[in-house]
Amino acid sequence: MKLPKLEKPDRYQGLYVFDFGDHVGVGFTAEEVAELLDSKRYGEGKVYKICRACPDGRLELRAVPAAKFQLESGMFFYSDDEQTARGDFKCLVDLAVRAVPPCRAKVQLAKYSEDKFAVALIYPAEYEDEISSWLLEAEYRTAGAAEGGFGAVERFYRDKTEILDRHQLFGASESISRTGEELLAAVPLAVQR
């Protein structure tokens, strides 16, 4: 795979390389990649996330399975009482006001039983690294156990918990995602942004 030379390669960190087979495009957003993979024409494309961009133009890439763009991932913070869970829920919502999350996400306060509650943070799976970094940088802490991943989200939906409260988080995006005809017209370009 031959990548084009990039001006200001650091601007591409966190974006994606899409390998169409006969050429590659550098600089797609996660939303754009998801739309391309959903199309019949580009559904077999290969996707790489730009993890690091060096000043000399070299890029560190990580292959991303296409299925990941169809999944939700999450982090679940458990507690034994409702008051603690409500406090954790409020702290997470307040965090999103102080430091905008890297993507759209939903926060739910769930009740499993009289002595089991959870704060669920659910987001598109392709943002796992960014969400983890966001929580670590903000030093978000809870007193109880925590778990995360695709399987945790599936169990959460399967368990049919009682949702006591919910909040939608809107993420920061440095790049506006294109859709439809505008996105398809840009496919032949080697550098997307």
C-alpha positions as CSV (number, residue, x, y, z in Angstrom):
1,M,0.0,0.0,0.0
2,K,1.6,3.3,-1.1
3,L,0.5,6.3,0.9
4,P,0.6,9.9,-0.5
5,K,3.0,12.5,0.9
6,L,1.1,14.6,3.5
7,E,1.6,18.2,4.4
8,K,1.2,18.7,8.2
9,P,0.9,14.9,8.9
10,D,0.0,15.6,12.5
11,R,-3.4,16.8,11.4
12,Y,-4.2,13.2,10.3
13,Q,-3.7,11.5,13.6
14,G,-6.9,9.8,14.7
15,L,-8.3,9.8,11.1
16,Y,-8.4,6.7,8.8
17,V,-6.8,5.3,5.7
18,F,-9.2,3.5,3.4
19,D,-7.7,1.0,1.0
20,F,-10.0,0.7,-2.0
21,G,-7.9,-2.0,-3.6
22,D,-6.7,0.0,-6.6
23,H,-5.8,3.1,-4.5
24,V,-5.9,4.5,-1.0
25,G,-7.4,7.6,0.6
26,V,-5.9,9.2,3.6
27,G,-7.9,11.3,6.1
28,F,-11.4,9.8,6.4
29,T,-13.4,10.3,9.6
30,A,-14.9,7.3,11.4
31,E,-18.4,8.3,10.2
32,E,-17.2,8.5,6.6
33,V,-15.5,5.0,6.9
34,A,-18.7,3.6,8.3
35,E,-20.7,4.9,5.3
36,L,-18.2,3.6,2.8
37,L,-18.2,0.2,4.4
38,D,-22.0,0.2,4.3
39,S,-22.0,0.7,0.6
40,K,-22.1,-2.2,-1.8
41,R,-19.3,-0.8,-3.9
42,Y,-16.8,-0.2,-1.1
43,G,-17.9,-2.8,1.5
44,E,-14.8,-4.9,1.0
45,G,-12.4,-2.1,1.6
46,K,-9.6,-2.3,4.3
47,V,-9.4,0.3,7.0
48,Y,-6.4,1.5,9.0
49,K,-6.5,4.0,11.8
50,I,-3.7,6.6,11.9
51,C,-2.4,6.1,15.5
52,R,0.6,8.4,15.2
53,A,1.9,10.8,12.6
54,C,5.6,11.8,12.6
55,P,6.8,15.2,11.4
56,D,8.7,13.5,8.6
57,G,5.4,12.2,7.2
58,R,5.7,8.6,8.4
59,L,2.4,7.2,9.7
60,E,1.8,4.5,12.3
61,L,-1.2,2.6,11.2
62,R,-3.4,0.0,13.0
63,A,-5.7,-2.3,11.0
64,V,-9.4,-1.9,12.0
65,P,-11.8,-4.7,11.3
66,A,-14.8,-3.5,9.2
67,A,-17.2,-5.0,11.7
68,K,-16.0,-2.6,14.4
69,F,-17.7,0.2,12.6
70,Q,-21.1,-1.6,13.2
71,L,-20.6,-2.2,16.9
72,E,-21.2,-0.3,20.1
73,S,-18.7,-0.5,22.9
74,G,-19.1,0.7,26.4
75,M,-17.8,1.2,29.9
76,F,-19.9,0.2,32.9
77,F,-19.3,1.5,36.4
78,Y,-21.0,-0.5,39.1
79,S,-22.1,0.4,42.7
80,D,-24.2,-1.2,45.5
81,D,-26.5,1.7,46.1
82,E,-28.5,4.2,44.1
83,Q,-27.1,7.3,45.8
84,T,-23.5,6.3,44.8
85,A,-24.6,5.4,41.3
86,R,-26.4,8.8,40.9
87,G,-23.2,10.6,42.1
88,D,-21.1,8.7,39.5
89,F,-23.7,9.5,36.8
90,K,-23.7,13.2,37.7
91,C,-19.9,13.3,37.7
92,L,-19.7,11.7,34.2
93,V,-22.3,14.1,32.8
94,D,-20.5,17.1,34.4
95,L,-17.2,15.8,33.0
96,A,-18.7,16.0,29.5
97,V,-19.6,19.7,30.1
98,R,-16.1,20.5,31.2
99,A,-14.2,18.4,28.6
100,V,-16.2,17.5,25.5
101,P,-16.0,13.8,24.8
102,P,-14.3,12.6,21.6
103,C,-17.5,11.3,20.1
104,R,-21.3,11.1,20.6
105,A,-22.1,8.8,23.5
106,K,-25.0,8.0,25.8
107,V,-24.8,7.8,29.6
108,Q,-27.5,5.7,31.4
109,L,-28.1,5.1,35.1
110,A,-29.4,1.6,35.3
111,K,-30.8,-0.5,38.1
112,Y,-30.3,-4.2,38.1
113,S,-31.6,-5.0,41.6
114,E,-32.0,-3.3,45.0
115,D,-28.2,-3.6,45.5
116,K,-26.8,-3.4,42.0
117,F,-26.6,-0.3,39.9
118,A,-24.5,0.8,37.0
119,V,-23.5,3.9,35.1
120,A,-23.3,2.9,31.4
121,L,-21.3,4.9,28.9
122,I,-22.1,3.6,25.4
123,Y,-20.4,4.8,22.3
124,P,-19.3,3.7,18.7
125,A,-16.7,1.0,19.1
126,E,-14.2,2.7,16.8
127,Y,-13.7,5.3,19.6
128,E,-12.6,2.9,22.3
129,D,-9.1,4.4,22.6
130,E,-10.3,8.0,22.6
131,I,-12.9,7.4,25.2
132,S,-10.4,5.6,27.5
133,S,-8.0,8.5,27.1
134,W,-10.7,11.0,27.8
135,L,-11.7,9.3,31.0
136,L,-8.1,8.9,32.1
137,E,-7.1,12.5,31.4
138,A,-10.1,13.7,33.3
139,E,-9.3,11.3,36.2
140,Y,-12.9,10.0,36.3
141,R,-13.0,7.5,39.2
142,T,-15.7,5.4,40.8
143,A,-15.6,3.3,44.0
144,G,-17.0,0.1,42.5
145,A,-16.1,-2.4,39.9
146,A,-15.9,-1.5,36.2
147,E,-15.9,-3.4,33.0
148,G,-16.0,-2.5,29.3
149,G,-16.1,-3.7,25.7
150,F,-18.5,-5.1,23.2
151,G,-19.6,-8.0,25.3
152,A,-20.4,-5.8,28.2
153,V,-22.8,-3.8,26.0
154,E,-24.5,-6.9,24.7
155,R,-25.0,-8.2,28.3
156,F,-26.3,-4.8,29.4
157,Y,-29.0,-4.8,26.6
158,R,-29.8,-8.5,27.2
159,D,-30.2,-7.9,31.0
160,K,-33.1,-5.5,30.4
161,T,-32.2,-3.2,33.3
162,E,-34.5,-0.4,34.6
163,I,-33.2,2.9,33.2
164,L,-33.4,5.5,36.0
165,D,-31.8,8.4,34.1
166,R,-30.1,9.0,30.8
167,H,-28.1,11.7,29.1
168,Q,-26.9,12.2,25.5
169,L,-23.3,13.4,25.1
170,F,-22.2,15.2,21.9
171,G,-18.6,14.8,20.9
172,A,-16.0,17.2,19.6
173,S,-15.1,16.7,16.0
174,E,-12.3,18.6,14.4
175,S,-13.3,17.3,11.0
176,I,-16.7,17.6,9.5
177,S,-17.9,14.3,8.0
178,R,-19.1,14.2,4.5
179,T,-22.0,12.0,3.4
180,G,-23.8,10.8,0.3
181,E,-22.7,12.2,-3.0
182,E,-20.1,14.6,-1.5
183,L,-18.3,11.6,0.1
184,L,-18.5,9.4,-3.0
185,A,-17.2,12.3,-5.2
186,A,-14.1,12.5,-2.9
187,V,-13.3,8.7,-3.1
188,P,-10.7,9.1,-6.0
189,L,-8.7,11.6,-4.0
190,A,-5.6,10.3,-2.3
191,V,-5.6,13.0,0.4
192,Q,-9.1,13.7,1.8
193,R,-8.4,16.7,4.0
